[in-house]
Amino acid sequence: MQTLPTQTVAIAARAVVARVVTACACAGPLGLASAQPVVDGDAAEWAEIGNGGEVVAADEHFIYAKLDMGRLINPRAAAVRIEIDADADASTGRLSGGLGVDLIIQADGGERGGRWGGPAVLAISEDGRRETQVMGFEADLHFAPTFAGETYEMRIARSIAQDILPEAGMLSEGTALVRIVSRGESTVHRLELPEASGLRLESDADLPAKPEGAVRVMSWNVLWGKPMENPAPFSRVFEAIKPDVVLIQEWDRGDSTEADISGWFTQHASWATETGESDEGSARAWQTRNNDAWGVAVATFHPISGEGGVDVFAPGTRWNFPVRVAAATVETPAGPLVFGTVHYKCCGSLGSEEDMRRTLEAKAVNVELQRLAEETEAIGIVLGGDFNHIGTPKVMDWSVEGLDADGSDLAIAQASVLGDAALYTFGQPGMNNIRPRLDYITYPDAMFEAVNAFVLETSRLSDASLEAMGLRRADSHASDHLPLIVDLLPVE
C-alpha cells in the first residue's frame, strides 16, 4: 500500500450534474431504523435499514454507504465518487451541482491514486478554495469486500478533519446531503444524522477467553522480521492472546532457521514454557516448521508429527519462485490437525498477472494440504495467512475446496475487529488505504465450531481494556497487518 504525506493543495472543482435525485431520512437514535451496517461485504442487513431502500446511513461514529457497481470490480479500481455536504448548506464548502461539498471520497484515488491505487479523501475548506488530503487510516475509511464484487459497503468516520469540516451534520446532530457518482449516474441522498461522538471509535471490549477444550489459532503477518527488531510489542500480544498455534508470514526473507524462530518464541512467549508440561513431564518448548518458504512458518508448543513439502510450485506465470506456504501436522488437545500458513502473491487486481498467480498458488496449496493430511492421518485441516485477496473471489474457493473431513469446503471464520463492526486486517497510522481484509483463517466446520473469531487492533480499545489485557495502544501496529485469532471448539 502506498503511503502519501498529508498535504494541502488547491485544485479546480469538478462539476457533477445529478441525473437522478432521491431522498431518504434514516430514523432511530443511531440514524438507523432497526439495524446498523456491519462493514463485512455482505449488504443483506441494509434491507432492515430505514424503510428498506436506503443506500446511506449513519450512527454517532460513521457515515455509511451501499454501492451497487453493476459489474464485478475491485474497490480500488472503482471510479466511485462520494461527495458529502455535511451541513446541507450550499454556501459552505465547494459549490458543485447545487451542493456545498465539504468532503470528497474517491475509491480509486483518481489522479491521486498512485501506484497502489490508494483512495482520495479530501476535506474542503469553508470557502471552498482549499482541500486537505486525509490519510485513509485517519479517516477510518473502509470498503468491503476487498476482493472484486458487484456491491460494496463503505464507511468513513464523522470525527475526521474537525478543524476543517463544518460542525453541523458531520460533527454534531444535523442533516447531510450525500451524492454518489457511479456508472455515469449521480444520485443525491438526504441523511438525518444523530449527534456525533466527535471521537474516533474506542471500545471497552474484553479479550475473549478461550473455552475449555478449544484450540486457539492465531495468524499474523509480522512485516519482514519486525519481531526480531522490536520484540516487545509482539511479545505483549502473544502473551495476551496465548495461542496454541501461530501461523506466521513475513518472519524473514528466508534466512531464519526453524531453531531461530522457536528460540524467539521460547524467549518472548514464555507463558507456554512456564505454565505447561509436555506428556513426558518436561517443560513445553516451542517448535516451528518454516520449510524454507520465505518467512512463512507454523509455530506451536504442541508436538509436531509431520510437515509439508519444502518446495511447492505453481507454474504458469512469469514468477518461478515457490509458493510461500508452510504446513505441519500438530498434535493438538483436540487431535492431530494439519495447519497451513500462506502468503499469496501481492498486488494486482481482478484479471491481472498477480491475480492469476494467486489462483494457481491456491490450487497448489490445496493439493499439498490434502497430501499432508492423508499422509499423517490428521483429523482436519486449518488454513490461514495473508491471502492478499484483492482480485477474483475464486482464490478463496480454490484454497479451501474439499478440504473438510466430510469432503465439503473449509469454512471462513468471520472475524470482526474486537470492539468494532467491521472486518479488516491491514493498516497502520499514516497509511492511505481502504483498511482491506487480507488475512483469513479457514477451518473444518464439520468438526469444529469457531466460538471466537476476532482481529486485534489495540488502537481501537480503551485505556481500561488495554490495561486489563496488559497491552499498549500501539502494540498491534508494530506490523502493518493486524493479528487474527480464532478459537476452534470440537463439535459434540
C-alpha positions, 0 to 999 in steps of 0.5 A: 500500500502506498503511503502519501504525506498529508498535504494541502493543495488547491485544485479546480472543482469538478462539476457533477450534474445529478441525473437522478435525485432521491431522498431518504431520512434514516430514523432511530437514535443511531440514524438507523431504523432497526439495524446498523451496517456491519462493514463485512461485504455482505449488504443483506442487513441494509434491507432492515435499514430505514424503510428498506431502500436506503443506500446511506446511513449513519450512527454517532461514529460513521457515515455509511454507504451501499454501492451497487457497481453493476459489474464485478470490480475491485474497490480500488479500481472503482471510479466511485465518487462520494461527495458529502455536504455535511451541513446541507448548506450550499454556501459552505464548502465547494459549490458543485451541482447545487451542493456545498461539498465539504468532503470528497471520497474517491475509491480509486484515488483518481489522479491521486491514486498512485501506484497502489491505487490508494483512495482520495479523501479530501476535506474542503475548506469553508470557502471552498478554495482549499482541500486537505488530503486525509490519510485513509487510516485517519479517516477510518475509511473502509470498503468491503469486500476487498476482493472484486464484487458487484456491491460494496459497503463503505464507511468513513468516520464523522470525527475526521478533519474537525478543524476543517469540516463544518460542525453541523451534520458531520460533527454534531446532530444535523442533516447531510446531503450525500451524492454518489457518482457511479456508472455515469449516474449521480444520485443525491441522498438526504441523511438525518444524522444523530449527534456525533461522538466527535471521537474516533471509535474506542471500545471497552471490549474484553479479550475473549477467553478461550473455552475449555477444550478449544484450540486457539489459532492465531495468524499474523503477518509480522512485516519482514522480521519486525519481531526480531527488531522490536520484540516487545510489542509482539511479545505483549500480544502473544502473551495476551492472546496465548495461542496454541498455534501461530501461523506466521508470514513475513518472519524473514526473507528466508534466512531464519532457521526453524531453531531461530524462530522457536528460540524467539518464541521460547524467549518472548512467549514464555507463558507456554514454557512456564505454565505447561508440561509436555506428556513426558513431564518436561517443560513445553518448548516451542517448535516451528516448521518454516520449510524454507518458504520465505518467512512463512512458518507454523509455530506451536508448543504442541508436538509436531508429527509431520510437515509439508513439502519444502518446495511447492510450485505453481507454474504458469506465470512469469514468477518461478519462485515457490509458493510461500506456504508452510504446513505441519501436522500438530498434535493438538488437545483436540487431535492431530490437525494439519495447519497451513500458513500462506502468503499469496502473491501481492498486488494486482487486481481482478484479471491481472498477472498477480491475480492469476498467480494467486489462483494457481498458488491456491490450487497448489496449496490445496493439493499439498494440504490434502497430501499432508493430511492423508499422509499423517492421518490428521483429523482436519485441516486449518488454513490461514495467512495473508491471502492478499485477496484483492482480485477474483473471489475464486482464490478463496474457493480454490484454497479451501475446496474439499478440504473438510473431513466430510469432503465439503469446503473449509469454512471462513471464520468471520472475524470482526475487529474486537470492539468494532463492526467491521472486518479488516486486517491491514493498516497502520497510522499514516497509511492511505488505504481502504483498511482491506481484509487480507488475512483469513483463517479457514477451518473444518466446520464439520468438526469444529465450531469457531466460538471466537473469531476476532482481529486485534487492533489495540488502537481501537480499545480503551485505556481500561481494556488495554490495561486489563489485557496488559497491552499498549495502544500501539502494540498491534501496529508494530506490523502493518497487518493486524493479528487474527485469532480464532478459537476452534471448539470440537463439535459434540 
